[in-house]
Every structure is written in C-alpha cells, then in structure tokens.
Amino acid sequence: MPIGAITNYIDVAQLTLYVFWFFFFGLVFWIRQEDKREGYPAESQRVRGVKMMEGFPPMPKPKTFTMPHTGRKVVKPGPEAPQYKLNAEPIAPWPGAPLAPTGNPMLAAVGPGSYSARVAEPDLTHGGEPRIVPMRVAKHFSVVDKDPDPRGMPVIGCDGEQGGTIKEIWVDRAEPQIRYLELETAKGGKRVLVPITLSKVRGKKGVVEVESITGAQFADAPTLSNYDQITMAEEDKVVAYYGGGKLYATPERAEPFL
C-alpha cells in the first residue's frame, strides 16, 4: 500500500477531508443557531395555523449576558420586549403585502420611519459615561474657528419654512464628532434634535437646511426625557422620524417617479 494509506480504500488525506466536512457543518450549525438569539421565533404569515416559527436549526438555550458598567442582566433568547403598535395595514390580502400607514404617516412609525424599541439607557463610553451629550455637558469640545457655528442659526425645512432655531450641538465622546443639533421649534417652543447627517449648515447664508421634513413638522419630532443625554431608545425614534420624512413628509414623495 502507498504511504499514508490505512486500507486499500481509505487513506489519511481522505479522513482529514471527512473531519473538515464534519467540523465545517458543525460550525455553520452553531453560527446559524447563535444568530437566533434575537428576533426569533419569527412571525409567520405563510403557514396556516402557525403564528410563530423558529425554523431549522432550533433556537439555542437561553444565555445570560451582563452589561458592562450598569451590571444589567440580559437573557437571550428570552421574553421579547413588546414593540410599539403597528399603525399600518397591508394594501393587499396576500402574505407579505406592503404596508400603508394609517393616520398621520409621519407619526405612524412604519416604513422608513420604523424603529426598534431599544433599552431606555444611554449608550456609554469605555469609561462608563454617556456617549452622546450636548456641548454644555462636554465642555472640552468646541467648534473650530474656521468652521461655521450653527448655534443661533434658523432651521429651514424642505418647504422653505423656518422650523426653529439651533440652540446647542450634541457631540459623540467616543468618536469625537457632531451627532445632533438641538433646536427650539418655532411652533410651541419645544426642544428637539435633528441628526447632523441630515442637516446642511450653510455658513455663508447663516442657515441650517433640513430636507427630510417640512418646517411645521419639527413641532412633532420626538422629545427627550433628559436634555443632558439621550437614550438608545430615543436615538432610534429621533432618527426614524426624520428618515420617515424622506417618504412621508409630503404627499408627492410617496408617489412613483414615473
């Protein structure tokens, strides 16, 4: 028999290949099972009589995770937190039909305006401090002299109407950059945030342009429970509101281009 052969039909290379196949199958099985720690069991609209399904492989056994700094215990998979009410209805009776918002689409929290009900705690830095805070809290941050300072500038919506005035800048302590602009609305005098990524600071004009929503819609933007920090749940709501405006701010945005 040649070198490496165990019998006339089996050799070391063949056994090594079989071992690799079994190992790779086990690895894929384990990874596929671990990614079911969140979002499962999933809601089924296809199988009659089955409302929730987990598919193959089955869900893993619950595991307890301890959050850093806070010490909060999280069990996954575990009892899922209730999501917000779905303010939408399917446009057709078949499974998977698109959803159309009911009532005010900007407040329906569906489509591009949908969000996840995350925990009502602020995201933390490595040192355990709230990560995203206003510059009145993170006093060591400042605006570069050559850059325009948006504080005091009016905020203009997609319709050219003023929605408010910028009062403060919110920064990220972990990744030094601006995350939000805090403004006081022209209607009602509310304090709301607008993502800097959806804002255009026109220094020469002295205005901040936000094309996502109209000037009047700033008054309905989500508010915060504490204006010295923002929770992860509030972040999702704020970003989702302006994201929803990309489709629902005006009736024509929801219409087809052709």
Buried (B, 14 or more C-beta within 10 A) or exposed (E): EEEEEEEEEEBEEEEEEEEEEEEEEEEEEEEEBEEBBEEBBEEBEEEEEEEEEEEEEEBBEEEEEEEEEEEEEEEBBEEEEEEEEEBBEEEEEEEEEEBBBEEEBBBBBBBEBBBEEBBEBBBBBEEEBBBBBBBBBBEEBEEEEEEBBBBEBBBBBBBEBBBBBBBBBBBBBEEEEBBBBBBBBBBEEBBBBBBBEBBEBBEEEEBBBBBBBBBBBBBBBBEBEEBEBBBBBBBBBBBBBBBBBBBBBBEEEEEEEE
